Amino acid sequence: MKADHQHQLSDPSQWNASLAELPARQSEDGVIPAFFFYFTLLKFPLHIFQESRKQIDRTHFIYFRNHPDPSVVFQSESAARRGLQSVGGSLHNFLKDFGPALMEKYRPKGIVVFSAHWESPSKEIKVTDYGDDQPLLYDYYGFPPEFYKARWHSNGSSELTQRVLACLKEAGMEASRTTRDEPRGRDGLVGPAPGLDHGVFIPFMLMFPEGNEKAFPIPVVQVSMDGSLDPERNIQLGQAVAALRYEELLFRLFFDLLNPSVSGCVPIQS
């Protein structure tokens, strides 16, 4: 996807053309691009992100300068004023096109997800091992009741969890699995609870709608961020699992509810 300050995610023909340009895998063993979603409070010029990105990796990624929240999925009086982030808004429609495009082009065997809403309280990285019908963590507060009725059905994979753990440990990182018996965050309704957080299930409800009615056919595993928020440690985390891109599709998602006023969306490529 080319960097262009004039292209906003409001034109389906533009974003679908960009999705069509994503590189195909050269073979069954070919690498799958890693996709990065940046939802940031920092209003740095776009070229700063491009230059810093060049120092990290040469893969495709997508940058959004906005902060989506559950209102991108749920229609409500309060959400109707969200514009880009509301049901029927540009972000909503883009995600609906983005998921099928990825599945058709890359046909991944599994999805490994990182969300900024899960930071390890220590240096030990956690990897979900939730089994079938994974729980959801409604880690948002003060929204209308319907926002807590979201359902996105998926299964985990102990095999994939172990492969992620092996990659992390081989890189010298402390890591362990977490099960559905262990709370990993605070749910807006029930307090401490396990589950895939809204940085995962909210966009996936639009990207992979099969999961809204029955289990999504591809296993999903979530990995925590390094809680120190040290950029170098989190870069190391990404490098540790990079080999899985030859088999899995890695998503790196940042979803933040803190500043919904930023409305620009720009897809870019390093």
KOLPAVEX-335508 format. One record per atom (N, C-alpha, C, CB): residue in one letter; x, y, z. Coordinates in steps of 0.2 Angstrom, whole numbers, padded with zeros to 4 digits, always signed. Glycine has a CB too. Layout:
<lonus>
AXYZ ...
</lonus>
This chain:
<lonus>
M+0004-0006+0000 M+0000+0000+0000 M+0004+0006+0000 M-0005+0000+0006 K+0003+0011-0004 K+0008+0016-0005 K+0006+0022+0000 K+0008+0019-0012 A+0011+0025+0002 A+0010+0031+0006 A+0007+0037+0002 A+0017+0033+0010 D+0002+0040+0004 D-0001+0046+0001 D-0005+0049+0006 D-0005+0043-0005 H-0003+0056+0007 H-0007+0060+0012 H-0014+0061+0009 H-0003+0066+0013 Q-0015+0061+0003 Q-0022+0062+0000 Q-0027+0057+0000 Q-0021+0065-0007 H-0024+0051+0001 H-0029+0045+0001 H-0031+0043+0008 H-0025+0039-0002 Q-0038+0045+0009 Q-0041+0043+0015 Q-0045+0036+0015 Q-0045+0049+0018 L-0046+0033+0020 L-0050+0027+0019 L-0057+0028+0019 L-0049+0022+0025 S-0059+0032+0014 S-0066+0034+0013 S-0068+0032+0006 S-0067+0041+0014 D-0064+0029+0002 D-0065+0027-0005 D-0064+0020-0006 D-0061+0032-0010 P-0069+0016-0006 P-0068+0009-0007 P-0064+0007-0013 P-0075+0005-0007 S-0065+0010-0018 S-0061+0008-0024 S-0054+0009-0023 S-0063+0013-0030 Q-0052+0014-0019 Q-0045+0015-0018 Q-0042+0010-0013 Q-0044+0022-0014 W-0046+0008-0008 W-0043+0003-0003 W-0043-0004-0006 W-0046+0003+0003 N-0048-0005-0010 N-0048-0012-0013 N-0043-0013-0019 N-0055-0013-0017 A-0041-0007-0022 A-0035-0007-0027 A-0029-0009-0023 A-0035-0001-0031 S-0028-0005-0017 S-0022-0006-0013 S-0022-0014-0010 S-0022-0002-0007 L-0028-0016-0008 L-0028-0023-0006 L-0026-0028-0012 L-0035-0025-0003 A-0028-0027-0018 A-0027-0031-0023 A-0019-0031-0025 A-0031-0029-0029 E-0016-0026-0023 E-0009-0025-0024 E-0004-0028-0019 E-0007-0018-0025 L-0007-0031-0014 L-0003-0034-0009 L+0000-0040-0012 L-0008-0037-0003 P+0007-0042-0010 P+0010-0047-0014 P+0008-0054-0012 P+0018-0046-0012 A+0007-0058-0017 A+0005-0065-0016 A+0011-0069-0013 A+0003-0068-0023 R+0009-0074-0010 R+0014-0079-0008 R+0018-0082-0014 R+0012-0085-0003 Q+0024-0083-0014 Q+0027-0086-0020 Q+0027-0094-0020 Q+0035-0084-0019 S+0025-0097-0014 S+0024-0104-0014 S+0020-0105-0008 S+0031-0108-0015 E+0018-0112-0007 E+0015-0114-0001 E+0019-0112+0005 E+0014-0121-0001 D+0026-0112+0005 D+0030-0110+0010 D+0032-0103+0010 D+0036-0115+0010 G+0029-0099+0006 G+0031-0092+0005 G+0029-0088+0011 G+0028-0089-0001 V+0032-0082+0013 V+0030-0078+0018 V+0024-0075+0017 V+0036-0073+0020 I+0020-0074+0023 I+0014-0070+0023 I+0016-0063+0026 I+0008-0073+0027 P+0014-0057+0023 P+0015-0051+0026 P+0012-0050+0033 P+0012-0045+0022 A+0016-0047+0037 A+0013-0045+0044 A+0010-0038+0043 A+0019-0045+0049 F+0004-0038+0046 F+0000-0032+0045 F-0001-0028+0052 F-0007-0033+0043 F+0001-0022+0052 F+0001-0018+0058 F-0004-0013+0058 F+0008-0015+0059 F-0008-0012+0063 F-0013-0007+0064 F-0010-0002+0070 F-0020-0010+0066 Y-0009+0004+0068 Y-0007+0009+0073 Y-0013+0014+0074 Y-0001+0012+0070 F-0015+0014+0080 F-0020+0019+0082 F-0017+0023+0088 F-0027+0015+0085 T-0015+0029+0086 T-0010+0032+0091 T-0013+0039+0093 T-0004+0033+0088 L-0011+0041+0099 L-0013+0048+0101 L-0008+0053+0098 L-0013+0048+0109 L-0002+0050+0096 L+0003+0055+0094 L+0002+0057+0087 L+0010+0051+0094 K+0001+0063+0085 K+0000+0066+0079 K+0006+0068+0075 K-0005+0072+0079 F+0011+0063+0075 F+0017+0064+0071 F+0016+0064+0064 F+0022+0059+0073 P+0020+0068+0060 P+0019+0068+0053 P+0020+0061+0050 P+0024+0073+0049 L+0017+0059+0045 L+0017+0052+0042 L+0024+0050+0041 L+0013+0052+0036 H+0028+0054+0038 H+0035+0052+0036 H+0039+0050+0042 H+0039+0058+0033 I+0038+0052+0048 I+0041+0049+0054 I+0040+0042+0055 I+0039+0053+0060 F+0034+0040+0054 F+0032+0033+0055 F+0035+0029+0049 F+0025+0032+0055 Q+0035+0032+0043 Q+0038+0028+0038 Q+0046+0027+0039 Q+0037+0032+0031 E+0049+0032+0041 E+0056+0032+0042 E+0058+0027+0047 E+0060+0039+0043 S+0055+0027+0053 S+0056+0023+0058 S+0054+0015+0056 S+0052+0024+0065 R+0049+0015+0052 R+0047+0008+0050 R+0053+0005+0046 R+0041+0008+0046 K+0056+0009+0042 K+0061+0006+0037 K+0067+0003+0041 K+0064+0012+0033 Q+0068+0005+0047 Q+0073+0002+0052 Q+0071-0004+0055 Q+0075+0007+0057 I+0065-0006+0054 I+0062-0012+0058 I+0061-0018+0053 I+0056-0010+0061 D+0058-0017+0048 D+0056-0022+0043 D+0054-0019+0037 D+0051-0027+0047 R+0054-0023+0031 R+0052-0021+0025 R+0045-0024+0023 R+0057-0023+0020 T+0041-0026+0027 T+0035-0030+0026 T+0029-0024+0025 T+0033-0035+0031 H+0024-0027+0022 H+0018-0022+0022 H+0015-0021+0028 H+0013-0025+0016 F+0012-0015+0029 F+0008-0014+0035 F+0003-0008+0034 F+0012-0013+0041 I-0001-0007+0038 I-0006-0002+0037 I-0007+0002+0044 I-0013-0005+0036 Y-0007+0009+0043 Y-0007+0013+0048 Y-0013+0017+0048 Y-0001+0018+0048 F-0017+0018+0054 F-0023+0022+0054 F-0022+0027+0060 F-0029+0017+0056 R-0023+0033+0058 R-0023+0038+0064 R-0030+0039+0066 R-0020+0045+0061 N-0033+0034+0070 N-0039+0035+0073 N-0040+0030+0078 N-0045+0034+0068 H-0045+0030+0082 H-0046+0026+0088 H-0053+0022+0088 H-0045+0030+0094 P-0053+0016+0084 P-0060+0013+0084 P-0061+0010+0090 P-0059+0008+0078 D-0068+0009+0091 D-0070+0006+0097 D-0077+0002+0096 D-0072+0012+0103 P-0080-0001+0100 P-0086-0005+0099 P-0091-0002+0094 P-0089-0008+0105 S-0091+0005+0094 S-0096+0008+0090 S-0095+0007+0083 S-0096+0016+0091 V-0090+0004+0081 V-0089+0002+0074 V-0093-0004+0072 V-0081+0001+0072 V-0095-0007+0077 V-0099-0013+0075 V-0106-0012+0077 V-0096-0019+0079 F-0108-0009+0083 F-0114-0008+0086 F-0117-0002+0084 F-0114-0009+0093 Q-0124-0002+0082 Q-0127+0004+0081 Q-0131+0007+0087 Q-0133+0003+0075 S-0130+0013+0088 S-0133+0016+0094 S-0133+0024+0093 S-0129+0014+0101 E-0137+0027+0097 E-0138+0034+0096 E-0131+0038+0098 E-0143+0037+0101 S-0128+0035+0103 S-0121+0039+0104 S-0116+0037+0099 S-0119+0036+0111 A-0117+0031+0096 A-0112+0029+0091 A-0113+0032+0084 A-0112+0021+0090 A-0119+0035+0083 A-0121+0038+0077 A-0117+0044+0075 A-0128+0039+0076 R-0114+0047+0081 R-0110+0053+0080 R-0103+0052+0079 R-0111+0057+0086 R-0101+0045+0078 R-0094+0044+0078 R-0091+0044+0070 R-0093+0037+0080 G-0096+0045+0066 G-0093+0046+0059 G-0089+0040+0056 G-0089+0052+0059 L-0083+0041+0055 L-0079+0036+0052 L-0079+0030+0056 L-0071+0038+0052 Q-0080+0030+0062 Q-0080+0024+0067 Q-0086+0021+0068 Q-0077+0026+0073 S-0092+0024+0065 S-0098+0021+0066 S-0100+0016+0061 S-0103+0027+0066 V-0105+0012+0063 V-0108+0007+0058 V-0109+0010+0051 V-0114+0004+0061 G-0107+0008+0046 G-0107+0011+0039 G-0102+0016+0038 G-0114+0014+0039 G-0098+0017+0043 G-0092+0022+0041 G-0087+0019+0038 G-0090+0025+0048 S-0082+0023+0036 S-0076+0021+0032 S-0072+0015+0035 S-0072+0026+0030 L-0071+0015+0041 L-0067+0010+0044 L-0071+0004+0045 L-0065+0012+0052 H-0078+0004+0046 H-0082-0002+0046 H-0082-0005+0039 H-0089+0001+0048 N-0083-0001+0034 N-0083-0004+0027 N-0076-0007+0025 N-0085+0001+0022 F-0071-0003+0027 F-0064-0006+0025 F-0063-0013+0029 F-0059-0001+0028 L-0064-0013+0035 L-0063-0020+0038 L-0067-0025+0035 L-0064-0019+0046 K-0073-0024+0033 K-0077-0029+0030 K-0074-0032+0023 K-0084-0027+0028 D-0070-0027+0020 D-0067-0029+0014 D-0060-0032+0015 D-0066-0023+0009 F-0057-0030+0021 F-0050-0032+0022 F-0049-0039+0024 F-0047-0028+0028 G-0054-0042+0028 G-0053-0049+0030 G-0054-0054+0024 G-0059-0050+0035 P-0059-0053+0020 P-0060-0058+0015 P-0054-0057+0010 P-0066-0056+0011 A-0051-0051+0009 A-0046-0051+0004 A-0040-0054+0007 A-0044-0043+0003 L-0038-0054+0013 L-0033-0058+0016 L-0034-0065+0016 L-0032-0056+0023 M-0040-0068+0017 M-0041-0075+0017 M-0040-0078+0010 M-0048-0076+0020 E-0043-0074+0005 E-0042-0076-0002 E-0035-0076-0004 E-0047-0072-0006 K-0031-0071-0002 K-0024-0071-0005 K-0020-0076-0001 K-0022-0064-0005 Y-0020-0076+0005 Y-0015-0080+0009 Y-0017-0086+0012 Y-0013-0075+0015 R-0024-0088+0013 R-0026-0094+0016 R-0022-0096+0022 R-0026-0099+0010 P-0022-0093+0027 P-0017-0095+0033 P-0020-0101+0036 P-0017-0089+0037 K-0015-0104+0040 K-0017-0110+0044 K-0019-0108+0051 K-0011-0115+0044 G-0017-0102+0053 G-0018-0099+0059 G-0017-0092+0060 G-0014-0103+0065 I-0020-0089+0065 I-0019-0082+0066 I-0016-0080+0073 I-0026-0078+0065 V-0011-0077+0073 V-0008-0075+0079 V-0009-0067+0080 V+0000-0077+0079 V-0012-0065+0086 V-0014-0059+0087 V-0010-0055+0093 V-0022-0058+0088 F-0008-0049+0092 F-0005-0045+0097 F-0010-0039+0098 F+0002-0043+0095 S-0012-0037+0104 S-0016-0032+0105 S-0013-0027+0110 S-0023-0034+0107 A-0014-0021+0109 A-0011-0016+0114 A-0015-0016+0121 A-0011-0009+0112 H-0021-0019+0121 H-0025-0020+0127 H-0023-0026+0131 H-0032-0020+0125 W-0017-0029+0130 W-0015-0034+0134 W-0007-0033+0135 W-0016-0041+0131 E-0006-0031+0141 E+0001-0030+0142 E+0003-0034+0148 E+0003-0022+0144 S+0008-0038+0148 S+0011-0042+0153 S+0013-0038+0159 S+0016-0047+0151 P+0011-0040+0165 P+0013-0036+0171 P+0020-0037+0173 P+0009-0037+0177 S+0023-0042+0170 S+0030-0043+0171 S+0034-0044+0164 S+0031-0050+0176 K+0040-0046+0164 K+0043-0048+0158 K+0041-0054+0155 K+0051-0048+0159 E+0037-0058+0158 E+0035-0064+0155 E+0029-0063+0150 E+0033-0069+0161 I+0030-0065+0144 I+0025-0065+0139 I+0020-0070+0140 I+0028-0065+0132 K+0014-0069+0139 K+0008-0074+0140 K+0005-0075+0133 K+0003-0071+0144 V+0004-0082+0132 V+0001-0084+0125 V-0006-0088+0127 V+0006-0088+0121 T-0011-0086+0124 T-0018-0090+0126 T-0018-0097+0124 T-0023-0086+0123 D-0021-0101+0128 D-0022-0108+0126 D-0029-0109+0129 D-0017-0113+0130 Y-0034-0107+0126 Y-0041-0107+0128 Y-0045-0112+0125 Y-0044-0100+0126 G-0043-0116+0121 G-0046-0122+0118 G-0052-0120+0114 G-0049-0126+0124 D-0057-0124+0113 D-0063-0122+0109 D-0068-0117+0112 D-0067-0128+0107 D-0071-0113+0108 D-0076-0108+0110 D-0073-0103+0115 D-0082-0111+0113 Q-0068-0100+0112 Q-0064-0095+0116 Q-0068-0090+0120 Q-0058-0092+0113 P-0067-0088+0126 P-0070-0083+0129 P-0068-0076+0127 P-0069-0083+0137 L-0073-0071+0127 L-0071-0064+0125 L-0071-0060+0132 L-0077-0061+0121 L-0066-0055+0132 L-0065-0050+0137 L-0068-0044+0135 L-0058-0050+0139 Y-0073-0041+0138 Y-0076-0035+0136 Y-0073-0030+0140 Y-0084-0035+0138 D-0067-0028+0138 D-0063-0023+0142 D-0064-0016+0140 D-0055-0025+0141 Y-0070-0014+0141 Y-0072-0007+0140 Y-0078-0006+0144 Y-0074-0006+0132 Y-0079+0001+0146 Y-0083+0003+0151 Y-0088+0008+0149 Y-0079+0004+0157 G-0094+0008+0152 G-0098+0014+0151 G-0102+0014+0145 G-0095+0020+0152 F-0102+0009+0141 F-0105+0008+0135 F-0113+0006+0135 F-0102+0004+0129 P-0117+0007+0130 P-0124+0004+0131 P-0124-0004+0132 P-0128+0006+0125 P-0129-0007+0135 P-0129-0014+0136 P-0128-0018+0130 P-0136-0016+0139 E-0130-0016+0124 E-0129-0020+0118 E-0122-0021+0116 E-0133-0017+0112 F-0118-0016+0118 F-0111-0017+0117 F-0107-0023+0120 F-0107-0011+0119 Y-0111-0025+0125 Y-0108-0031+0129 Y-0111-0038+0127 Y-0109-0030+0137 K-0115-0038+0122 K-0118-0044+0119 K-0114-0046+0113 K-0125-0042+0117 A-0109-0043+0112 A-0105-0045+0106 A-0103-0053+0106 A-0098-0041+0105 R-0103-0056+0101 R-0101-0063+0101 R-0097-0064+0094 R-0107-0068+0101 W-0091-0067+0095 W-0087-0069+0090 W-0084-0076+0092 W-0081-0064+0088 H-0086-0081+0088 H-0084-0088+0090 H-0077-0090+0087 H-0090-0093+0089 S-0073-0093+0091 S-0067-0095+0088 S-0064-0100+0092 S-0061-0089+0087 N-0059-0104+0090 N-0056-0110+0093 N-0048-0108+0094 N-0057-0116+0090 G-0045-0110+0099 G-0038-0109+0100 G-0035-0115+0097 G-0036-0108+0107 S-0028-0116+0098 S-0024-0121+0096 S-0019-0122+0101 S-0022-0121+0089 S-0019-0128+0105 S-0013-0129+0109 S-0007-0130+0105 S-0014-0135+0113 E-0007-0133+0099 E-0001-0134+0095 E+0002-0127+0093 E-0003-0138+0089 L-0002-0123+0091 L+0000-0116+0089 L+0003-0112+0095 L-0006-0112+0085 T-0001-0113+0101 T+0002-0110+0107 T+0009-0112+0108 T-0003-0111+0113 Q+0010-0118+0108 Q+0016-0121+0109 Q+0022-0119+0104 Q+0016-0129+0110 R+0020-0118+0098 R+0025-0116+0093 R+0027-0109+0094 R+0022-0117+0086 V+0022-0105+0096 V+0023-0098+0098 V+0028-0097+0104 V+0017-0094+0099 L+0026-0101+0109 L+0030-0102+0115 L+0038-0104+0114 L+0027-0106+0120 A+0038-0109+0109 A+0045-0111+0107 A+0049-0106+0104 A+0044-0117+0103 C+0046-0102+0100 C+0049-0096+0096 C+0051-0091+0101 C+0044-0093+0091 L+0047-0090+0106 L+0049-0084+0111 L+0055-0087+0115 L+0043-0083+0115 K+0054-0093+0118 K+0060-0096+0122 K+0066-0096+0118 K+0057-0102+0125 E+0066-0098+0112 E+0072-0099+0108 E+0075-0092+0107 E+0070-0102+0101 A+0071-0087+0107 A+0074-0080+0107 A+0076-0077+0114 A+0069-0075+0104 G+0076-0082+0119 G+0078-0080+0126 G+0073-0076+0130 G+0084-0076+0125 M+0067-0076+0128 M+0062-0072+0131 M+0058-0077+0136 M+0057-0069+0126 E+0056-0074+0142 E+0052-0078+0146 E+0045-0078+0144 E+0052-0075+0154 A+0042-0084+0144 A+0035-0085+0141 A+0031-0091+0144 A+0035-0085+0133 S+0025-0090+0144 S+0021-0096+0147 S+0014-0095+0144 S+0021-0096+0154 R+0010-0101+0144 R+0003-0100+0142 R-0001-0098+0147 R+0001-0107+0139 T-0007-0096+0145 T-0012-0094+0150 T-0019-0097+0148 T-0013-0086+0151 T-0023-0100+0152 T-0029-0104+0151 T-0035-0100+0153 T-0029-0111+0154 R-0041-0102+0151 R-0047-0099+0152 R-0049-0099+0160 R-0053-0102+0149 D-0045-0102+0164 D-0046-0102+0171 D-0042-0096+0174 D-0043-0109+0174 E-0038-0093+0170 E-0034-0087+0173 E-0036-0081+0170 E-0026-0089+0171 P-0038-0076+0175 P-0040-0069+0172 P-0034-0066+0169 P-0043-0065+0178 R-0035-0062+0164 R-0029-0059+0161 R-0031-0051+0160 R-0028-0062+0154 G-0037-0049+0162 G-0039-0042+0162 G-0045-0041+0165 G-0039-0040+0154 R-0048-0035+0165 R-0054-0033+0169 R-0059-0032+0164 R-0053-0026+0173 D-0065-0036+0164 D-0071-0036+0160 D-0075-0030+0163 D-0074-0043+0160 G-0078-0026+0158 G-0083-0021+0160 G-0089-0023+0164 G-0085-0017+0154 L-0091-0030+0164 L-0097-0032+0167 L-0095-0036+0173 L-0101-0036+0162 V-0090-0041+0173 V-0089-0046+0178 V-0082-0045+0182 V-0089-0052+0175 G-0078-0040+0180 G-0072-0039+0183 G-0067-0043+0180 G-0073-0040+0191 P-0062-0046+0184 P-0056-0050+0182 P-0059-0056+0178 P-0052-0052+0187 A-0056-0057+0172 A-0059-0062+0167 A-0053-0064+0162 A-0065-0061+0164 P-0054-0070+0159 P-0050-0072+0153 P-0053-0069+0147 P-0048-0079+0153 G-0050-0071+0141 G-0053-0069+0135 G-0049-0065+0130 G-0060-0066+0136 L-0051-0066+0124 L-0048-0062+0118 L-0051-0055+0119 L-0050-0065+0111 D-0047-0049+0120 D-0050-0043+0121 D-0053-0039+0115 D-0044-0039+0124 H-0056-0034+0116 H-0060-0030+0111 H-0055-0028+0105 H-0063-0024+0113 G-0048-0027+0106 G-0044-0026+0101 G-0043-0031+0096 G-0037-0024+0104 V-0046-0037+0098 V-0046-0043+0093 V-0053-0044+0091 V-0044-0049+0097 F-0058-0045+0095 F-0065-0047+0093 F-0069-0042+0089 F-0069-0050+0098 I-0068-0036+0091 I-0072-0030+0087 I-0070-0030+0080 I-0070-0024+0091 P-0063-0029+0078 P-0062-0029+0071 P-0063-0036+0068 P-0055-0027+0070 F-0062-0041+0071 F-0063-0048+0068 F-0071-0049+0067 F-0060-0053+0073 M-0075-0046+0071 M-0082-0047+0069 M-0084-0045+0062 M-0087-0044+0074 L-0080-0040+0060 L-0081-0037+0053 L-0077-0040+0048 L-0080-0029+0053 M-0071-0042+0050 M-0066-0045+0045 M-0068-0052+0043 M-0059-0044+0048 F-0070-0056+0049 F-0071-0063+0048 F-0078-0065+0051 F-0066-0067+0052 P-0084-0063+0047 P-0090-0063+0050 P-0093-0070+0051 P-0095-0060+0045 E-0089-0075+0048 E-0092-0082+0050 E-0092-0083+0057 E-0087-0087+0046 G-0087-0080+0061 G-0087-0081+0068 G-0093-0078+0072 G-0081-0078+0070 N-0097-0074+0069 N-0102-0071+0072 N-0108-0076+0073 N-0105-0065+0068 E-0108-0081+0069 E-0113-0086+0070 E-0111-0093+0072 E-0117-0087+0063 K-0105-0095+0070 K-0102-0101+0072 K-0094-0101+0072 K-0104-0107+0067 A-0091-0106+0075 A-0084-0105+0076 A-0080-0103+0069 A-0081-0112+0079 F-0076-0098+0069 F-0072-0096+0064 F-0067-0102+0062 F-0067-0090+0065 P-0066-0104+0056 P-0063-0111+0054 P-0055-0111+0055 P-0064-0113+0048 I-0052-0105+0057 I-0045-0105+0058 I-0043-0103+0065 I-0042-0099+0053 P-0039-0107+0068 P-0037-0106+0075 P-0034-0099+0076 P-0033-0111+0078 V-0036-0096+0082 V-0033-0090+0084 V-0030-0090+0091 V-0039-0084+0084 V-0024-0087+0091 V-0020-0087+0097 V-0018-0080+0099 V-0014-0092+0097 Q-0019-0077+0105 Q-0017-0070+0106 Q-0011-0070+0111 Q-0023-0067+0110 V-0006-0066+0109 V+0000-0065+0113 V+0000-0058+0116 V+0006-0066+0108 S+0002-0058+0123 S+0003-0051+0126 S+0008-0047+0124 S+0003-0053+0134 M+0008-0041+0125 M+0014-0036+0124 M+0018-0036+0130 M+0011-0029+0122 D+0024-0034+0129 D+0029-0033+0135 D+0026-0027+0139 D+0036-0032+0132 G+0025-0028+0145 G+0022-0023+0149 G+0026-0017+0150 G+0020-0026+0155 S+0033-0018+0149 S+0037-0012+0150 S+0036-0007+0145 S+0044-0014+0150 L+0033-0009+0139 L+0032-0004+0134 L+0038-0002+0131 L+0027+0002+0136 D+0044-0005+0132 D+0050-0004+0129 D+0050-0005+0122 D+0056-0007+0133 P+0051-0001+0117 P+0051-0002+0110 P+0055-0008+0108 P+0052+0004+0106 E+0061-0008+0111 E+0066-0013+0109 E+0064-0020+0111 E+0073-0011+0112 R+0061-0020+0117 R+0058-0027+0119 R+0053-0029+0115 R+0057-0027+0126 N+0048-0025+0113 N+0043-0027+0109 N+0045-0028+0101 N+0037-0021+0109 I+0050-0025+0099 I+0053-0027+0093 I+0056-0034+0093 I+0058-0021+0090 Q+0059-0035+0098 Q+0062-0042+0099 Q+0056-0047+0099 Q+0066-0042+0106 L+0051-0045+0102 L+0045-0050+0103 L+0043-0051+0096 L+0039-0047+0107 G+0042-0046+0091 G+0040-0047+0084 G+0045-0052+0081 G+0039-0041+0081 Q+0051-0050+0082 Q+0056-0054+0078 Q+0056-0061+0080 Q+0063-0051+0080 A+0055-0062+0087 A+0055-0069+0089 A+0050-0074+0086 A+0053-0069+0097 V+0044-0071+0084 V+0039-0075+0080 V+0039-0074+0073 V+0032-0073+0083 A+0044-0071+0070 A+0044-0069+0063 A+0043-0075+0059 A+0050-0065+0061 A+0046-0081+0061 A+0047-0087+0057 A+0040-0090+0055 A+0051-0092+0060 L+0035-0088+0060 L+0028-0091+0059 L+0025-0088+0053 L+0024-0090+0065 R+0027-0082+0051 R+0024-0079+0045 R+0025-0084+0039 R+0027-0072+0043 Y+0029-0089+0039 Y+0029-0093+0033 Y+0023-0098+0033 Y+0036-0097+0033 E+0019-0098+0039 E+0014-0103+0040 E+0008-0099+0042 E+0016-0108+0044 E+0008-0094+0046 E+0003-0091+0049 E+0002-0084+0047 E+0003-0091+0057 L-0004-0081+0049 L-0005-0074+0047 L-0004-0070+0054 L-0011-0072+0044 L+0001-0065+0054 L+0002-0062+0060 L-0002-0055+0060 L+0009-0061+0062 F-0006-0053+0065 F-0009-0047+0066 F-0006-0043+0072 F-0017-0048+0066 R-0005-0037+0071 R-0002-0033+0076 R-0007-0027+0077 R+0005-0030+0075 L-0011-0027+0082 L-0017-0023+0082 L-0016-0018+0088 L-0023-0026+0083 F-0017-0011+0087 F-0017-0007+0093 F-0024-0004+0092 F-0012-0001+0092 F-0028-0005+0097 F-0035-0002+0097 F-0036+0002+0104 F-0041-0007+0097 D-0037+0009+0103 D-0037+0013+0109 D-0044+0017+0109 D-0031+0018+0109 L-0047+0017+0115 L-0053+0021+0116 L-0052+0028+0118 L-0058+0017+0121 L-0046+0030+0120 L-0044+0036+0124 L-0045+0042+0120 L-0037+0036+0126 N-0045+0042+0113 N-0045+0049+0110 N-0049+0047+0103 N-0038+0052+0108 P-0055+0047+0103 P-0059+0045+0097 P-0060+0051+0092 P-0066+0043+0099 S-0057+0057+0094 S-0058+0063+0090 S-0054+0063+0083 S-0057+0069+0093 V-0048+0059+0083 V-0044+0059+0077 V-0047+0054+0072 V-0037+0056+0079 S-0048+0057+0066 S-0052+0054+0061 S-0049+0052+0055 S-0058+0058+0060 G-0043+0054+0054 G-0039+0052+0048 G-0037+0045+0047 G-0033+0057+0047 C-0037+0042+0041 C-0035+0035+0041 C-0031+0035+0034 C-0041+0030+0040 V-0025+0033+0035 V-0020+0033+0029 V-0016+0026+0029 V-0015+0038+0030 P-0017+0022+0023 P-0014+0016+0023 P-0007+0018+0020 P-0017+0011+0018 I-0001+0015+0023 I+0005+0017+0020 I+0010+0011+0020 I+0009+0022+0025 Q+0015+0011+0016 Q+0020+0006+0015 Q+0027+0008+0016 Q+0019+0002+0008 S+0031+0005+0020 S+0038+0007+0020 S+0042+0006+0014 S+0042+0003+0026 
</lonus>
